[in-house]
Amino acid sequence: YFNSLPENILESNFKNISIKLPNNNSYLSYATLMLENNIPHSLTYYDKNNNPKLNIIYTKFIFESP
């Protein structure tokens, strides 16, 4: 998400970030990262018809910079 090209970002605000996935795949078209207090809460992948296909919920998130 942080390294996404600007043209692939569909939406970005304080609560979520949506990006278009590469390869124009009809099964996985875009993904949305939901944030709570600026910490990732869940990641959902959608198909081209906006149907959720995969949802990942983070119970513990650790960010370590290199």
mmJSON file of the N, C-alpha and C atoms, coordinates in Angstrom:
{"data_MODEL":{"atom_site":{
"group_PDB":["ATOM","ATOM","ATOM","ATOM","ATOM","ATOM","ATOM","ATOM","ATOM","ATOM","ATOM","ATOM","ATOM","ATOM","ATOM","ATOM","ATOM","ATOM","ATOM","ATOM","ATOM","ATOM","ATOM","ATOM","ATOM","ATOM","ATOM","ATOM","ATOM","ATOM","ATOM","ATOM","ATOM","ATOM","ATOM","ATOM","ATOM","ATOM","ATOM","ATOM","ATOM","ATOM","ATOM","ATOM","ATOM","ATOM","ATOM","ATOM","ATOM","ATOM","ATOM","ATOM","ATOM","ATOM","ATOM","ATOM","ATOM","ATOM","ATOM","ATOM","ATOM","ATOM","ATOM","ATOM","ATOM","ATOM","ATOM","ATOM","ATOM","ATOM","ATOM","ATOM","ATOM","ATOM","ATOM","ATOM","ATOM","ATOM","ATOM","ATOM","ATOM","ATOM","ATOM","ATOM","ATOM","ATOM","ATOM","ATOM","ATOM","ATOM","ATOM","ATOM","ATOM","ATOM","ATOM","ATOM","ATOM","ATOM","ATOM","ATOM","ATOM","ATOM","ATOM","ATOM","ATOM","ATOM","ATOM","ATOM","ATOM","ATOM","ATOM","ATOM","ATOM","ATOM","ATOM","ATOM","ATOM","ATOM","ATOM","ATOM","ATOM","ATOM","ATOM","ATOM","ATOM","ATOM","ATOM","ATOM","ATOM","ATOM","ATOM","ATOM","ATOM","ATOM","ATOM","ATOM","ATOM","ATOM","ATOM","ATOM","ATOM","ATOM","ATOM","ATOM","ATOM","ATOM","ATOM","ATOM","ATOM","ATOM","ATOM","ATOM","ATOM","ATOM","ATOM","ATOM","ATOM","ATOM","ATOM","ATOM","ATOM","ATOM","ATOM","ATOM","ATOM","ATOM","ATOM","ATOM","ATOM","ATOM","ATOM","ATOM","ATOM","ATOM","ATOM","ATOM","ATOM","ATOM","ATOM","ATOM","ATOM","ATOM","ATOM","ATOM","ATOM","ATOM","ATOM","ATOM","ATOM","ATOM","ATOM","ATOM","ATOM","ATOM","ATOM","ATOM","ATOM","ATOM"],
"id":[1,2,3,4,5,6,7,8,9,10,11,12,13,14,15,16,17,18,19,20,21,22,23,24,25,26,27,28,29,30,31,32,33,34,35,36,37,38,39,40,41,42,43,44,45,46,47,48,49,50,51,52,53,54,55,56,57,58,59,60,61,62,63,64,65,66,67,68,69,70,71,72,73,74,75,76,77,78,79,80,81,82,83,84,85,86,87,88,89,90,91,92,93,94,95,96,97,98,99,100,101,102,103,104,105,106,107,108,109,110,111,112,113,114,115,116,117,118,119,120,121,122,123,124,125,126,127,128,129,130,131,132,133,134,135,136,137,138,139,140,141,142,143,144,145,146,147,148,149,150,151,152,153,154,155,156,157,158,159,160,161,162,163,164,165,166,167,168,169,170,171,172,173,174,175,176,177,178,179,180,181,182,183,184,185,186,187,188,189,190,191,192,193,194,195,196,197,198],
"type_symbol":["N","C","C","N","C","C","N","C","C","N","C","C","N","C","C","N","C","C","N","C","C","N","C","C","N","C","C","N","C","C","N","C","C","N","C","C","N","C","C","N","C","C","N","C","C","N","C","C","N","C","C","N","C","C","N","C","C","N","C","C","N","C","C","N","C","C","N","C","C","N","C","C","N","C","C","N","C","C","N","C","C","N","C","C","N","C","C","N","C","C","N","C","C","N","C","C","N","C","C","N","C","C","N","C","C","N","C","C","N","C","C","N","C","C","N","C","C","N","C","C","N","C","C","N","C","C","N","C","C","N","C","C","N","C","C","N","C","C","N","C","C","N","C","C","N","C","C","N","C","C","N","C","C","N","C","C","N","C","C","N","C","C","N","C","C","N","C","C","N","C","C","N","C","C","N","C","C","N","C","C","N","C","C","N","C","C","N","C","C","N","C","C","N","C","C","N","C","C"],
"label_atom_id":["N","CA","C","N","CA","C","N","CA","C","N","CA","C","N","CA","C","N","CA","C","N","CA","C","N","CA","C","N","CA","C","N","CA","C","N","CA","C","N","CA","C","N","CA","C","N","CA","C","N","CA","C","N","CA","C","N","CA","C","N","CA","C","N","CA","C","N","CA","C","N","CA","C","N","CA","C","N","CA","C","N","CA","C","N","CA","C","N","CA","C","N","CA","C","N","CA","C","N","CA","C","N","CA","C","N","CA","C","N","CA","C","N","CA","C","N","CA","C","N","CA","C","N","CA","C","N","CA","C","N","CA","C","N","CA","C","N","CA","C","N","CA","C","N","CA","C","N","CA","C","N","CA","C","N","CA","C","N","CA","C","N","CA","C","N","CA","C","N","CA","C","N","CA","C","N","CA","C","N","CA","C","N","CA","C","N","CA","C","N","CA","C","N","CA","C","N","CA","C","N","CA","C","N","CA","C","N","CA","C","N","CA","C","N","CA","C","N","CA","C","N","CA","C","N","CA","C","N","CA","C"],
"label_alt_id":[null,null,null,null,null,null,null,null,null,null,null,null,null,null,null,null,null,null,null,null,null,null,null,null,null,null,null,null,null,null,null,null,null,null,null,null,null,null,null,null,null,null,null,null,null,null,null,null,null,null,null,null,null,null,null,null,null,null,null,null,null,null,null,null,null,null,null,null,null,null,null,null,null,null,null,null,null,null,null,null,null,null,null,null,null,null,null,null,null,null,null,null,null,null,null,null,null,null,null,null,null,null,null,null,null,null,null,null,null,null,null,null,null,null,null,null,null,null,null,null,null,null,null,null,null,null,null,null,null,null,null,null,null,null,null,null,null,null,null,null,null,null,null,null,null,null,null,null,null,null,null,null,null,null,null,null,null,null,null,null,null,null,null,null,null,null,null,null,null,null,null,null,null,null,null,null,null,null,null,null,null,null,null,null,null,null,null,null,null,null,null,null,null,null,null,null,null,null],
"label_comp_id":["TYR","TYR","TYR","PHE","PHE","PHE","ASN","ASN","ASN","SER","SER","SER","LEU","LEU","LEU","PRO","PRO","PRO","GLU","GLU","GLU","ASN","ASN","ASN","ILE","ILE","ILE","LEU","LEU","LEU","GLU","GLU","GLU","SER","SER","SER","ASN","ASN","ASN","PHE","PHE","PHE","LYS","LYS","LYS","ASN","ASN","ASN","ILE","ILE","ILE","SER","SER","SER","ILE","ILE","ILE","LYS","LYS","LYS","LEU","LEU","LEU","PRO","PRO","PRO","ASN","ASN","ASN","ASN","ASN","ASN","ASN","ASN","ASN","SER","SER","SER","TYR","TYR","TYR","LEU","LEU","LEU","SER","SER","SER","TYR","TYR","TYR","ALA","ALA","ALA","THR","THR","THR","LEU","LEU","LEU","MET","MET","MET","LEU","LEU","LEU","GLU","GLU","GLU","ASN","ASN","ASN","ASN","ASN","ASN","ILE","ILE","ILE","PRO","PRO","PRO","HIS","HIS","HIS","SER","SER","SER","LEU","LEU","LEU","THR","THR","THR","TYR","TYR","TYR","TYR","TYR","TYR","ASP","ASP","ASP","LYS","LYS","LYS","ASN","ASN","ASN","ASN","ASN","ASN","ASN","ASN","ASN","PRO","PRO","PRO","LYS","LYS","LYS","LEU","LEU","LEU","ASN","ASN","ASN","ILE","ILE","ILE","ILE","ILE","ILE","TYR","TYR","TYR","THR","THR","THR","LYS","LYS","LYS","PHE","PHE","PHE","ILE","ILE","ILE","PHE","PHE","PHE","GLU","GLU","GLU","SER","SER","SER","PRO","PRO","PRO"],
"label_asym_id":["A","A","A","A","A","A","A","A","A","A","A","A","A","A","A","A","A","A","A","A","A","A","A","A","A","A","A","A","A","A","A","A","A","A","A","A","A","A","A","A","A","A","A","A","A","A","A","A","A","A","A","A","A","A","A","A","A","A","A","A","A","A","A","A","A","A","A","A","A","A","A","A","A","A","A","A","A","A","A","A","A","A","A","A","A","A","A","A","A","A","A","A","A","A","A","A","A","A","A","A","A","A","A","A","A","A","A","A","A","A","A","A","A","A","A","A","A","A","A","A","A","A","A","A","A","A","A","A","A","A","A","A","A","A","A","A","A","A","A","A","A","A","A","A","A","A","A","A","A","A","A","A","A","A","A","A","A","A","A","A","A","A","A","A","A","A","A","A","A","A","A","A","A","A","A","A","A","A","A","A","A","A","A","A","A","A","A","A","A","A","A","A","A","A","A","A","A","A"],
"label_entity_id":["1","1","1","1","1","1","1","1","1","1","1","1","1","1","1","1","1","1","1","1","1","1","1","1","1","1","1","1","1","1","1","1","1","1","1","1","1","1","1","1","1","1","1","1","1","1","1","1","1","1","1","1","1","1","1","1","1","1","1","1","1","1","1","1","1","1","1","1","1","1","1","1","1","1","1","1","1","1","1","1","1","1","1","1","1","1","1","1","1","1","1","1","1","1","1","1","1","1","1","1","1","1","1","1","1","1","1","1","1","1","1","1","1","1","1","1","1","1","1","1","1","1","1","1","1","1","1","1","1","1","1","1","1","1","1","1","1","1","1","1","1","1","1","1","1","1","1","1","1","1","1","1","1","1","1","1","1","1","1","1","1","1","1","1","1","1","1","1","1","1","1","1","1","1","1","1","1","1","1","1","1","1","1","1","1","1","1","1","1","1","1","1","1","1","1","1","1","1"],
"label_seq_id":[1,1,1,2,2,2,3,3,3,4,4,4,5,5,5,6,6,6,7,7,7,8,8,8,9,9,9,10,10,10,11,11,11,12,12,12,13,13,13,14,14,14,15,15,15,16,16,16,17,17,17,18,18,18,19,19,19,20,20,20,21,21,21,22,22,22,23,23,23,24,24,24,25,25,25,26,26,26,27,27,27,28,28,28,29,29,29,30,30,30,31,31,31,32,32,32,33,33,33,34,34,34,35,35,35,36,36,36,37,37,37,38,38,38,39,39,39,40,40,40,41,41,41,42,42,42,43,43,43,44,44,44,45,45,45,46,46,46,47,47,47,48,48,48,49,49,49,50,50,50,51,51,51,52,52,52,53,53,53,54,54,54,55,55,55,56,56,56,57,57,57,58,58,58,59,59,59,60,60,60,61,61,61,62,62,62,63,63,63,64,64,64,65,65,65,66,66,66],
"pdbx_PDB_ins_code":[null,null,null,null,null,null,null,null,null,null,null,null,null,null,null,null,null,null,null,null,null,null,null,null,null,null,null,null,null,null,null,null,null,null,null,null,null,null,null,null,null,null,null,null,null,null,null,null,null,null,null,null,null,null,null,null,null,null,null,null,null,null,null,null,null,null,null,null,null,null,null,null,null,null,null,null,null,null,null,null,null,null,null,null,null,null,null,null,null,null,null,null,null,null,null,null,null,null,null,null,null,null,null,null,null,null,null,null,null,null,null,null,null,null,null,null,null,null,null,null,null,null,null,null,null,null,null,null,null,null,null,null,null,null,null,null,null,null,null,null,null,null,null,null,null,null,null,null,null,null,null,null,null,null,null,null,null,null,null,null,null,null,null,null,null,null,null,null,null,null,null,null,null,null,null,null,null,null,null,null,null,null,null,null,null,null,null,null,null,null,null,null,null,null,null,null,null,null],
"Cartn_x":[0.824,0.0,0.862,1.893,2.723,3.572,3.797,4.613,3.782,2.47,1.585,1.79,1.671,1.739,0.508,0.651,-0.49,-1.697,-1.469,-2.601,-3.359,-2.778,-3.455,-4.249,-4.113,-4.847,-6.247,-7.248,-8.634,-9.238,-8.86,-9.381,-8.375,-8.258,-7.345,-7.878,-8.108,-8.504,-8.012,-8.487,-7.985,-8.488,-9.531,-10.109,-9.839,-9.516,-9.221,-8.396,-7.771,-6.985,-7.392,-7.803,-8.176,-7.238,-6.743,-5.86,-6.339,-6.072,-6.338,-5.176,-5.501,-4.462,-3.95,-2.666,-2.1,-2.652,-2.397,-2.709,-4.157,-4.982,-6.359,-7.098,-6.937,-7.54,-9.009,-9.927,-11.358,-11.736,-10.966,-11.28,-10.826,-9.684,-9.183,-8.872,-9.806,-9.703,-9.055,-9.496,-8.917,-8.971,-8.268,-8.2,-8.359,-8.925,-9.107,-8.505,-7.648,-7.053,-7.799,-8.452,-9.202,-8.293,-8.374,-7.542,-8.398,-7.865,-8.459,-7.35,-7.498,-6.464,-5.119,-5.158,-3.966,-3.218,-3.886,-3.304,-4.153,-3.53,-4.317,-5.201,-6.458,-7.427,-7.811,-8.098,-8.468,-8.083,-7.944,-7.614,-8.619,-9.357,-10.377,-10.078,-10.114,-9.942,-11.311,-11.535,-12.814,-12.619,-13.677,-13.634,-14.104,-14.183,-14.546,-15.991,-16.829,-18.228,-18.423,-17.335,-17.328,-17.797,-17.683,-18.015,-16.766,-16.839,-15.664,-15.298,-14.022,-13.545,-12.665,-11.949,-11.029,-10.938,-11.076,-10.987,-9.982,-8.998,-7.972,-8.136,-8.28,-8.416,-7.142,-6.541,-5.307,-5.645,-5.135,-5.313,-4.1,-2.973,-1.757,-0.969,-0.614,0.129,1.373,2.533,3.805,4.48,4.773,5.462,6.902,7.817,9.241,9.867,10.486,11.166,12.566,13.064,14.397,15.515],
"Cartn_y":[-1.194,0.0,1.248,1.25,2.435,2.629,1.553,1.64,1.642,1.788,1.763,2.991,2.767,3.887,4.767,6.081,6.987,6.665,6.202,5.895,4.638,3.829,2.628,2.876,4.047,4.355,4.823,4.069,4.395,5.337,5.159,5.994,5.977,7.095,7.191,8.241,7.826,8.76,8.209,8.765,8.359,6.994,6.465,5.192,4.035,4.313,3.222,3.687,2.689,2.904,1.809,2.184,1.203,1.336,0.185,0.199,-0.805,-0.47,-1.377,-2.356,-3.643,-4.662,-4.815,-5.154,-5.298,-6.539,-6.638,-7.786,-7.864,-6.898,-6.851,-8.174,-8.753,-10.028,-9.819,-10.59,-10.407,-10.975,-11.952,-12.535,-11.618,-11.013,-10.064,-8.751,-7.823,-6.573,-5.458,-5.316,-4.283,-4.732,-4.013,-4.347,-3.078,-3.243,-2.125,-2.478,-1.596,-1.731,-0.791,-1.344,-0.546,-0.23,1.022,1.478,1.856,1.604,2.095,2.774,4.056,4.839,4.733,4.785,4.714,3.384,2.33,0.993,0.076,-0.724,-1.623,-2.562,-2.658,-3.517,-4.71,-4.455,-5.552,-5.218,-6.261,-6.139,-6.994,-6.392,-7.104,-6.994,-8.137,-8.194,-8.348,-7.636,-7.636,-8.069,-8.641,-8.978,-7.788,-7.962,-6.844,-6.39,-7.208,-6.856,-6.291,-5.928,-5.367,-6.348,-7.639,-8.657,-9.005,-9.027,-9.407,-10.867,-11.126,-12.487,-13.026,-12.147,-12.561,-11.44,-11.781,-10.774,-11.246,-10.415,-10.71,-9.709,-10.215,-9.341,-9.456,-8.318,-8.283,-8.237,-9.189,-9.155,-8.527,-8.542,-7.918,-7.417,-6.159,-5.575,-4.898,-5.302,-4.714,-4.118,-2.841,-2.171,-1.945,-2.492,-2.306,-1.683,-0.557,0.051,-0.525,-0.602,-1.205,-0.379],
"Cartn_z":[0.0,0.0,0.0,0.805,0.907,-0.346,-1.103,-2.31,-3.585,-3.475,-4.647,-5.519,-6.815,-7.743,-7.558,-7.682,-7.479,-8.355,-9.583,-10.463,-10.035,-9.148,-8.651,-7.376,-6.779,-5.557,-5.919,-5.48,-5.792,-4.763,-3.498,-2.413,-1.28,-0.605,0.528,1.495,2.729,3.775,5.113,6.206,7.517,7.967,7.317,7.751,6.805,5.547,4.635,3.441,2.824,1.616,0.646,-0.557,-1.585,-2.767,-3.239,-4.402,-5.441,-6.69,-7.804,-7.865,-7.96,-8.019,-9.447,-9.601,-10.946,-11.663,-12.924,-13.783,-14.216,-13.877,-14.354,-14.134,-12.964,-12.607,-12.24,-12.829,-12.538,-11.179,-10.668,-9.37,-8.225,-8.367,-7.371,-8.08,-8.02,-8.76,-7.946,-6.683,-5.825,-4.367,-3.517,-2.098,-1.272,-0.079,0.835,2.191,2.682,4.002,4.934,5.949,6.923,8.119,8.582,9.694,10.898,12.084,13.332,14.116,14.363,15.047,14.335,12.999,12.14,12.224,12.706,12.772,11.897,11.023,10.176,11.003,10.608,11.286,10.421,9.133,8.24,6.799,6.016,4.599,3.841,2.916,2.156,0.67,-0.005,-1.455,-2.1,-3.218,-3.925,-5.37,-5.963,-7.382,-8.207,-9.523,-10.398,-10.211,-9.557,-9.287,-7.878,-7.215,-5.859,-4.794,-5.061,-4.064,-3.271,-1.932,-1.142,-1.378,-1.556,-1.812,-0.693,-0.021,1.03,2.048,3.325,4.383,5.425,5.7,6.7,7.831,9.053,10.222,11.054,11.318,12.103,13.59,14.346,15.793,16.471,15.766,16.281,15.08,15.098,13.987,14.545,14.04,14.471,13.253,13.322,12.227,12.646,11.862,12.122,10.878,11.041,9.899,9.785,8.554,8.344,8.899],
"occupancy":[1.0,1.0,1.0,1.0,1.0,1.0,1.0,1.0,1.0,1.0,1.0,1.0,1.0,1.0,1.0,1.0,1.0,1.0,1.0,1.0,1.0,1.0,1.0,1.0,1.0,1.0,1.0,1.0,1.0,1.0,1.0,1.0,1.0,1.0,1.0,1.0,1.0,1.0,1.0,1.0,1.0,1.0,1.0,1.0,1.0,1.0,1.0,1.0,1.0,1.0,1.0,1.0,1.0,1.0,1.0,1.0,1.0,1.0,1.0,1.0,1.0,1.0,1.0,1.0,1.0,1.0,1.0,1.0,1.0,1.0,1.0,1.0,1.0,1.0,1.0,1.0,1.0,1.0,1.0,1.0,1.0,1.0,1.0,1.0,1.0,1.0,1.0,1.0,1.0,1.0,1.0,1.0,1.0,1.0,1.0,1.0,1.0,1.0,1.0,1.0,1.0,1.0,1.0,1.0,1.0,1.0,1.0,1.0,1.0,1.0,1.0,1.0,1.0,1.0,1.0,1.0,1.0,1.0,1.0,1.0,1.0,1.0,1.0,1.0,1.0,1.0,1.0,1.0,1.0,1.0,1.0,1.0,1.0,1.0,1.0,1.0,1.0,1.0,1.0,1.0,1.0,1.0,1.0,1.0,1.0,1.0,1.0,1.0,1.0,1.0,1.0,1.0,1.0,1.0,1.0,1.0,1.0,1.0,1.0,1.0,1.0,1.0,1.0,1.0,1.0,1.0,1.0,1.0,1.0,1.0,1.0,1.0,1.0,1.0,1.0,1.0,1.0,1.0,1.0,1.0,1.0,1.0,1.0,1.0,1.0,1.0,1.0,1.0,1.0,1.0,1.0,1.0,1.0,1.0,1.0,1.0,1.0,1.0],
"B_iso_or_equiv":[0.0,0.0,0.0,0.0,0.0,0.0,0.0,0.0,0.0,0.0,0.0,0.0,0.0,0.0,0.0,0.0,0.0,0.0,0.0,0.0,0.0,0.0,0.0,0.0,0.0,0.0,0.0,0.0,0.0,0.0,0.0,0.0,0.0,0.0,0.0,0.0,0.0,0.0,0.0,0.0,0.0,0.0,0.0,0.0,0.0,0.0,0.0,0.0,0.0,0.0,0.0,0.0,0.0,0.0,0.0,0.0,0.0,0.0,0.0,0.0,0.0,0.0,0.0,0.0,0.0,0.0,0.0,0.0,0.0,0.0,0.0,0.0,0.0,0.0,0.0,0.0,0.0,0.0,0.0,0.0,0.0,0.0,0.0,0.0,0.0,0.0,0.0,0.0,0.0,0.0,0.0,0.0,0.0,0.0,0.0,0.0,0.0,0.0,0.0,0.0,0.0,0.0,0.0,0.0,0.0,0.0,0.0,0.0,0.0,0.0,0.0,0.0,0.0,0.0,0.0,0.0,0.0,0.0,0.0,0.0,0.0,0.0,0.0,0.0,0.0,0.0,0.0,0.0,0.0,0.0,0.0,0.0,0.0,0.0,0.0,0.0,0.0,0.0,0.0,0.0,0.0,0.0,0.0,0.0,0.0,0.0,0.0,0.0,0.0,0.0,0.0,0.0,0.0,0.0,0.0,0.0,0.0,0.0,0.0,0.0,0.0,0.0,0.0,0.0,0.0,0.0,0.0,0.0,0.0,0.0,0.0,0.0,0.0,0.0,0.0,0.0,0.0,0.0,0.0,0.0,0.0,0.0,0.0,0.0,0.0,0.0,0.0,0.0,0.0,0.0,0.0,0.0,0.0,0.0,0.0,0.0,0.0,0.0],
"pdbx_formal_charge":[null,null,null,null,null,null,null,null,null,null,null,null,null,null,null,null,null,null,null,null,null,null,null,null,null,null,null,null,null,null,null,null,null,null,null,null,null,null,null,null,null,null,null,null,null,null,null,null,null,null,null,null,null,null,null,null,null,null,null,null,null,null,null,null,null,null,null,null,null,null,null,null,null,null,null,null,null,null,null,null,null,null,null,null,null,null,null,null,null,null,null,null,null,null,null,null,null,null,null,null,null,null,null,null,null,null,null,null,null,null,null,null,null,null,null,null,null,null,null,null,null,null,null,null,null,null,null,null,null,null,null,null,null,null,null,null,null,null,null,null,null,null,null,null,null,null,null,null,null,null,null,null,null,null,null,null,null,null,null,null,null,null,null,null,null,null,null,null,null,null,null,null,null,null,null,null,null,null,null,null,null,null,null,null,null,null,null,null,null,null,null,null,null,null,null,null,null,null],
"auth_seq_id":[1,1,1,2,2,2,3,3,3,4,4,4,5,5,5,6,6,6,7,7,7,8,8,8,9,9,9,10,10,10,11,11,11,12,12,12,13,13,13,14,14,14,15,15,15,16,16,16,17,17,17,18,18,18,19,19,19,20,20,20,21,21,21,22,22,22,23,23,23,24,24,24,25,25,25,26,26,26,27,27,27,28,28,28,29,29,29,30,30,30,31,31,31,32,32,32,33,33,33,34,34,34,35,35,35,36,36,36,37,37,37,38,38,38,39,39,39,40,40,40,41,41,41,42,42,42,43,43,43,44,44,44,45,45,45,46,46,46,47,47,47,48,48,48,49,49,49,50,50,50,51,51,51,52,52,52,53,53,53,54,54,54,55,55,55,56,56,56,57,57,57,58,58,58,59,59,59,60,60,60,61,61,61,62,62,62,63,63,63,64,64,64,65,65,65,66,66,66],
"auth_comp_id":["TYR","TYR","TYR","PHE","PHE","PHE","ASN","ASN","ASN","SER","SER","SER","LEU","LEU","LEU","PRO","PRO","PRO","GLU","GLU","GLU","ASN","ASN","ASN","ILE","ILE","ILE","LEU","LEU","LEU","GLU","GLU","GLU","SER","SER","SER","ASN","ASN","ASN","PHE","PHE","PHE","LYS","LYS","LYS","ASN","ASN","ASN","ILE","ILE","ILE","SER","SER","SER","ILE","ILE","ILE","LYS","LYS","LYS","LEU","LEU","LEU","PRO","PRO","PRO","ASN","ASN","ASN","ASN","ASN","ASN","ASN","ASN","ASN","SER","SER","SER","TYR","TYR","TYR","LEU","LEU","LEU","SER","SER","SER","TYR","TYR","TYR","ALA","ALA","ALA","THR","THR","THR","LEU","LEU","LEU","MET","MET","MET","LEU","LEU","LEU","GLU","GLU","GLU","ASN","ASN","ASN","ASN","ASN","ASN","ILE","ILE","ILE","PRO","PRO","PRO","HIS","HIS","HIS","SER","SER","SER","LEU","LEU","LEU","THR","THR","THR","TYR","TYR","TYR","TYR","TYR","TYR","ASP","ASP","ASP","LYS","LYS","LYS","ASN","ASN","ASN","ASN","ASN","ASN","ASN","ASN","ASN","PRO","PRO","PRO","LYS","LYS","LYS","LEU","LEU","LEU","ASN","ASN","ASN","ILE","ILE","ILE","ILE","ILE","ILE","TYR","TYR","TYR","THR","THR","THR","LYS","LYS","LYS","PHE","PHE","PHE","ILE","ILE","ILE","PHE","PHE","PHE","GLU","GLU","GLU","SER","SER","SER","PRO","PRO","PRO"],
"auth_asym_id":["A","A","A","A","A","A","A","A","A","A","A","A","A","A","A","A","A","A","A","A","A","A","A","A","A","A","A","A","A","A","A","A","A","A","A","A","A","A","A","A","A","A","A","A","A","A","A","A","A","A","A","A","A","A","A","A","A","A","A","A","A","A","A","A","A","A","A","A","A","A","A","A","A","A","A","A","A","A","A","A","A","A","A","A","A","A","A","A","A","A","A","A","A","A","A","A","A","A","A","A","A","A","A","A","A","A","A","A","A","A","A","A","A","A","A","A","A","A","A","A","A","A","A","A","A","A","A","A","A","A","A","A","A","A","A","A","A","A","A","A","A","A","A","A","A","A","A","A","A","A","A","A","A","A","A","A","A","A","A","A","A","A","A","A","A","A","A","A","A","A","A","A","A","A","A","A","A","A","A","A","A","A","A","A","A","A","A","A","A","A","A","A","A","A","A","A","A","A"],
"auth_atom_id":["N","CA","C","N","CA","C","N","CA","C","N","CA","C","N","CA","C","N","CA","C","N","CA","C","N","CA","C","N","CA","C","N","CA","C","N","CA","C","N","CA","C","N","CA","C","N","CA","C","N","CA","C","N","CA","C","N","CA","C","N","CA","C","N","CA","C","N","CA","C","N","CA","C","N","CA","C","N","CA","C","N","CA","C","N","CA","C","N","CA","C","N","CA","C","N","CA","C","N","CA","C","N","CA","C","N","CA","C","N","CA","C","N","CA","C","N","CA","C","N","CA","C","N","CA","C","N","CA","C","N","CA","C","N","CA","C","N","CA","C","N","CA","C","N","CA","C","N","CA","C","N","CA","C","N","CA","C","N","CA","C","N","CA","C","N","CA","C","N","CA","C","N","CA","C","N","CA","C","N","CA","C","N","CA","C","N","CA","C","N","CA","C","N","CA","C","N","CA","C","N","CA","C","N","CA","C","N","CA","C","N","CA","C","N","CA","C","N","CA","C","N","CA","C","N","CA","C","N","CA","C"],
"pdbx_PDB_model_num":[1,1,1,1,1,1,1,1,1,1,1,1,1,1,1,1,1,1,1,1,1,1,1,1,1,1,1,1,1,1,1,1,1,1,1,1,1,1,1,1,1,1,1,1,1,1,1,1,1,1,1,1,1,1,1,1,1,1,1,1,1,1,1,1,1,1,1,1,1,1,1,1,1,1,1,1,1,1,1,1,1,1,1,1,1,1,1,1,1,1,1,1,1,1,1,1,1,1,1,1,1,1,1,1,1,1,1,1,1,1,1,1,1,1,1,1,1,1,1,1,1,1,1,1,1,1,1,1,1,1,1,1,1,1,1,1,1,1,1,1,1,1,1,1,1,1,1,1,1,1,1,1,1,1,1,1,1,1,1,1,1,1,1,1,1,1,1,1,1,1,1,1,1,1,1,1,1,1,1,1,1,1,1,1,1,1,1,1,1,1,1,1,1,1,1,1,1,1]
}}}
